[in-house]
Amino acid sequence: MTLLIDYLEEASACLAEKSSRVQKLDSQYKKVFDRDIRREMGIVKREIRKKRAEVLNTLLLNLEEFNYLKKYFPDLLAVFMEDEYVGKILSKKSWLLDFRQVAPKEAAAKLEQLAKWRNQLKDAKKFIKKWVGKVEAKPFIATYPVLRGHLLKDMEKSDAIHIIDNVEKGLKKEGWLLLITDSLIKIPINKFITKISKFKYEELVAHNDFKRTMGRGTVSETAALRKLEKIKSRKEHYENILTQILLANPSYLRKLKRGGNWLSKNRSSALEKFAERIVPRTVKERSWLNEMEKRLKPENDK
């Protein structure tokens, strides 16, 4: 059995090697300012971005194992969270480990409350920009109670805005944890399926335009190709978001792959086809624990 921790160790080593390579190339470039060195540096940086995206995708495909790590080996997970090369990626998605199904009425009520709190933060940010001098915590919290427990003392405007931004990030994550529950997940799915369908159509049109410009001149052909690539990039962006939404709720994805019909017939078919491409990795808890114990056993005890 291939373990997630083995993959993360390999990914960390790979990113460390490539990062070291970039540093060496950068040092060389500063001495001689050679274009070839700068070009090679760009290639390695693209490889790093690609590897980080792969780590994120692998993490989501192994979300079940990610949860088991938190449940059974929190100290080990903490070590990976602090890793220089994969730690930020793990931390960025660690909020998904707090995912729990919520009853429809409760989810809707919580989402409504989060919307009100975020509106408070929006108003607070507008108001604070007009504030002169230090932000006084007590009257500010009285006006914007969502900041209670966060704005603990009088402070500079920049520090207060930083706190507001952090609170907003937390509320966004809480909102997404609600939106990916079975009762609300249709909202983001509908949104992104619609966007993907729109860009699929635009991609088809742009592809036909590009074919018509081929051989007619560099300028028009290049412009048509850039437009096509831009549309493809936008489509892939929304496909990635939808993939992440579905992977974040594995039980819903399994039901969908078995054939759900909560949308209109055409959209349901499109979504089911999309879901078929997503194959999350499932593991048996007991078998996984046995493998982890073998993997983590000291060499002398093996």
C-alpha positions in Angstrom: 0.0 0.0 0.0 1.4 3.4 -1.0 1.0 5.8 2.0 0.3 9.5 1.8 3.2 10.2 4.1 5.6 8.5 1.6 4.3 10.6 -1.2 4.7 13.8 0.9 8.2 12.9 1.8 9.1 12.3 -1.9 7.3 15.6 -2.9 9.2 17.6 -0.2 12.5 16.1 -1.4 11.7 17.0 -5.0 10.7 20.5 -4.2 13.8 21.0 -2.0 16.0 19.9 -4.9 14.3 22.2 -7.4 14.3 25.1 -5.0 18.1 24.6 -4.4 18.5 24.5 -8.1 16.7 27.9 -8.5 18.9 29.4 -5.8 22.1 28.2 -7.5 20.9 29.5 -10.9 19.9 32.8 -9.4 23.4 33.2 -7.9 25.0 32.4 -11.2 22.7 34.8 -13.1 23.6 37.7 -10.7 27.3 37.2 -11.6 27.0 36.9 -15.4 23.4 38.0 -16.4 23.2 35.2 -19.0 19.8 34.8 -20.7 20.1 31.0 -20.9 20.5 30.9 -17.1 17.5 33.1 -16.7 15.5 30.9 -19.1 16.5 27.7 -17.2 15.5 29.3 -13.9 12.1 30.0 -15.4 11.7 26.4 -16.5 12.6 25.1 -13.0 10.2 27.6 -11.4 7.4 26.3 -13.6 8.3 22.8 -12.6 8.0 23.8 -8.9 4.5 25.4 -9.5 3.5 22.2 -11.3 4.7 20.0 -8.5 2.9 22.1 -5.9 -0.3 21.8 -7.9 0.2 18.0 -8.0 0.7 17.9 -4.2 -2.6 19.8 -3.7 -4.4 17.5 -6.1 -2.9 14.3 -4.5 -3.9 15.6 -1.1 -7.5 16.1 -2.1 -7.6 12.7 -3.8 -6.4 11.2 -0.5 -8.6 13.3 1.8 -9.7 10.2 3.6 -6.1 9.3 4.6 -5.5 13.0 5.4 -8.4 12.7 7.9 -6.9 9.5 9.4 -3.6 11.2 9.9 -5.3 13.9 12.0 -7.3 11.3 13.9 -4.5 8.8 14.7 -1.2 10.6 14.2 -1.7 14.3 14.9 1.9 14.8 16.0 3.2 13.3 12.7 0.8 15.5 10.7 2.0 18.5 12.6 5.6 17.7 11.5 4.5 17.6 7.8 2.5 20.9 8.4 5.8 22.5 9.4 7.7 21.2 6.4 9.3 24.0 4.4 8.1 22.6 1.1 4.8 20.9 1.6 3.7 22.4 4.9 1.9 25.4 3.4 -0.1 23.2 1.0 -1.2 21.0 3.8 -2.1 24.0 6.1 -4.0 25.6 3.2 -6.4 22.7 3.0 -6.3 21.6 6.7 -9.7 23.4 7.3 -11.3 20.6 5.2 -10.5 18.2 8.1 -13.3 20.1 10.1 -15.9 19.1 7.6 -19.1 17.7 9.1 -22.5 17.1 7.6 -25.1 19.6 8.8 -28.9 19.4 8.7 -30.5 21.6 6.0 -32.2 24.1 8.3 -29.2 24.4 10.5 -26.9 24.9 7.5 -29.1 27.6 5.9 -29.4 29.4 9.2 -25.6 29.3 9.8 -24.9 30.5 6.2 -27.3 33.4 6.7 -25.5 34.4 10.0 -22.1 34.2 8.3 -23.4 36.5 5.5 -24.4 39.1 8.2 -21.1 38.8 9.9 -19.2 39.3 6.6 -21.3 42.4 5.9 -20.3 43.7 9.3 -16.6 43.2 8.3 -17.1 44.9 5.0 -18.6 47.9 6.7 -15.9 47.9 9.4 -13.2 48.0 6.7 -14.8 50.9 5.0 -15.3 52.8 8.2 -11.8 52.1 9.5 -10.1 53.7 6.5 -11.7 57.0 7.5 -10.6 56.6 11.1 -8.0 59.1 12.3 -5.4 57.9 14.8 -5.5 54.6 16.7 -8.5 52.4 16.4 -10.4 52.3 19.8 -11.3 48.7 20.4 -14.3 49.2 22.8 -16.5 51.5 20.7 -15.5 49.7 17.5 -16.5 46.3 18.9 -19.8 47.8 20.1 -20.5 48.8 16.5 -19.2 45.6 15.0 -19.7 42.7 17.5 -18.3 40.2 15.0 -14.9 41.4 16.1 -15.4 40.6 19.7 -12.6 38.3 20.9 -10.4 39.5 18.0 -9.9 43.2 18.5 -8.6 43.0 22.0 -7.0 46.5 22.5 -6.6 49.9 20.8 -4.2 49.6 17.8 -3.0 51.1 14.6 -5.3 51.1 11.6 -3.0 48.7 9.6 -3.1 46.2 12.5 -6.8 46.4 12.8 -7.3 45.9 9.1 -5.0 42.8 9.3 -7.2 41.4 12.0 -10.4 42.0 10.0 -8.8 40.3 7.0 -8.0 37.2 9.1 -11.5 37.1 10.6 -12.9 37.3 7.1 -10.7 34.4 5.9 -12.0 32.3 8.8 -15.6 33.1 8.0 -15.0 32.2 4.3 -13.8 28.8 5.4 -16.8 28.3 7.7 -19.0 29.2 4.8 -17.4 26.7 2.4 -17.7 24.0 5.1 -21.4 24.6 5.0 -21.6 25.0 1.2 -20.0 21.5 0.6 -22.6 19.8 2.9 -25.1 17.6 1.1 -27.9 20.1 1.8 -26.1 23.1 0.2 -23.6 21.7 -2.2 -26.0 22.2 -5.2 -25.4 25.9 -4.9 -21.7 26.0 -5.8 -22.0 23.0 -8.2 -24.7 24.8 -10.2 -22.6 27.9 -10.3 -19.5 26.2 -11.6 -21.2 23.8 -13.9 -22.8 26.8 -15.6 -19.4 28.6 -15.9 -17.7 25.5 -17.3 -20.5 25.0 -19.9 -20.1 28.7 -20.9 -16.4 28.4 -21.4 -16.7 25.1 -23.2 -18.9 26.9 -25.8 -16.5 29.8 -26.0 -13.6 27.4 -26.4 -15.3 25.8 -29.4 -16.0 29.2 -31.0 -12.4 30.3 -30.3 -11.0 27.1 -31.7 -12.9 27.6 -34.9 -11.7 31.2 -35.1 -8.1 30.0 -34.7 -8.5 27.4 -37.4 -9.7 30.2 -39.8 -6.7 32.4 -39.0 -4.1 29.7 -39.5 -1.8 30.6 -42.3 -3.3 34.1 -42.7 -0.6 36.0 -40.9 1.3 36.0 -37.7 -0.6 38.8 -35.9 -4.2 37.5 -36.4 -3.1 33.9 -35.8 -1.2 34.7 -32.6 -4.1 36.8 -31.3 -6.6 34.0 -32.0 -4.3 31.4 -30.3 -3.9 33.7 -27.2 -7.7 34.1 -27.0 -8.1 30.3 -27.2 -5.5 29.6 -24.6 -7.0 32.2 -22.2 -10.5 30.6 -22.5 -9.0 27.2 -22.0 -7.2 28.4 -18.9 -10.4 29.9 -17.4 -12.3 26.7 -18.1 -9.6 24.6 -16.4 -9.7 27.0 -13.5 -13.4 26.4 -12.8 -13.0 22.7 -13.5 -10.4 22.6 -10.8 -12.6 24.4 -8.3 -15.5 22.0 -9.1 -13.2 19.0 -8.7 -12.1 20.3 -5.3 -15.7 20.9 -4.2 -16.6 17.3 -5.1 -13.5 15.8 -3.5 -14.2 17.8 -0.3 -17.4 15.8 0.2 -16.4 12.2 -0.7 -19.7 10.6 0.3 -21.6 13.0 -2.0 -19.2 12.3 -4.8 -19.8 8.5 -4.4 -23.6 9.0 -4.5 -23.2 11.2 -7.6 -21.1 8.7 -9.4 -23.8 6.1 -8.7 -26.2 8.4 -10.6 -28.0 11.3 -8.9 -30.8 13.2 -10.6 -31.4 16.2 -8.4 -30.6 18.6 -11.3 -32.3 18.9 -14.7 -31.7 15.9 -17.0 -29.1 17.6 -19.2 -27.1 19.2 -16.4 -27.2 16.0 -14.4 -25.8 14.1 -17.3 -23.0 16.7 -17.7 -22.2 16.6 -14.0 -22.2 12.9 -13.8 -19.8 12.7 -16.8 -17.6 15.3 -15.0 -17.7 13.3 -11.8 -16.7 10.1 -13.5 -13.3 11.6 -14.2 -12.7 12.1 -10.4 -11.4 9.0 -8.7 -10.6 9.6 -5.0 -8.5 7.0 -3.2 -10.3 5.0 -0.5 -8.5 3.1 2.2 -9.6 0.5 4.7 -9.0 2.1 8.1 -7.7 -1.1 9.8 -5.4 -2.0 6.9 -4.1 1.5 6.7 -3.4 1.6 10.4 -1.4 -1.7 10.1 0.6 -0.2 7.2 1.3 3.0 9.2 2.5 1.0 12.2 4.9 -1.0 10.0 6.1 2.2 8.3 6.7 4.1 11.6 8.2 1.2 13.5 11.8 1.8 14.5 14.3 -0.1 12.2 15.5 -2.3 15.1 12.0 -3.5 15.8 11.2 -4.5 12.2 
